[in-house]
Amino acid sequence: MARAAVAAGGKEERVMPLTAMIVDDEELARDYLRELLARHVDIEIVAQCSDGFDAVKEASARRPDLLFLDIQMPKLDGFEVLDLIEPGIAVIFVTAYDQYALRAFEVHAVDYLLKPFHQKRFEEALVRARLRVGAAMTPPAPELAAAARAPEEYLQRVVARDGAQIHIIPVDKLDYAEAQEDYVLLKTGGKGILKRQTISSLEASLDPDRFVRIHRSLLINLDRLARIEPFKKDSKVVVLRDGTQLPVSRAGLDRLRTLLGEEA
């Protein structure tokens, strides 16, 4: 049920009660956020977490309206947490991050608090976040993370979730990825793991000197390439080291040959 709150100017407003989660590996930072939130009787803190794994678990169980999320954390960072939770949660990043992350937040209109911050800045972010509750306005995590990285800085690992299990795949272990509608199938060590992400955004996050799009639906780790073989008339396949055969388009073949320094 909505509660009454006194707004600036002395007028009484009706506000919807909200639930919030705090995720930060620093106890003092969690305490400070809890102190600021205590001034808002309409907000209930339903969970506090000190690492990314617990954050994913609690966010799935609690489904908070608001998430105050640190970026630099052990186990999983803030972008990886955002990548693994369900959409629709209004996120306020709490960070001491660099200029690229802050620029990304501003471009994508994502709320953030730059440490150290004071109550006035907190209240401003909270006002904006309230407008986002239920609107699922936060951009896809891979796109936001890519925008926050410095130029020519690429992913070192890919995270994916399968029910309660979280998979962390170092990019060195990624054999190839295949687009499957709104998902990508990540192939690693003979196993397949589905992740909700477009193959284009995955490609953009990986080093183009190491990963190449050989087909509109296929992205391979160049280190896994064994050879290129003829297939049917005017077509070829790539053969990976484990014997996997994958179709290659003409454009994909051109990209491969360019990376390999071969003549067309």
Buried (B, 14 or more C-beta within 10 A) or exposed (E): EEEEEEEEEEEEEEBEEBBBBBBBBBEEBBEBBBEBBEEBEBBEBBBBBBBBBBBBBBBBEBBBBBBBBBBBBEBBBBBBBBBBBEEBBBBBBBBBBEEBBBEBBEEBEBBBBBBEBEEEEBEEBBEEBBEBBEEEBBBBBBBBBBBBBEEEEBBEBBBBBEEEEBBEBEBEBBBBBBBEEEBBBBBBEEEEBEBBBBBBBBBBBBEBEBBBBBBEBBBBBBEBBEEBEEEEEEEBBBBBEEEBEBBBBEEBBEBBEEBEEEEE
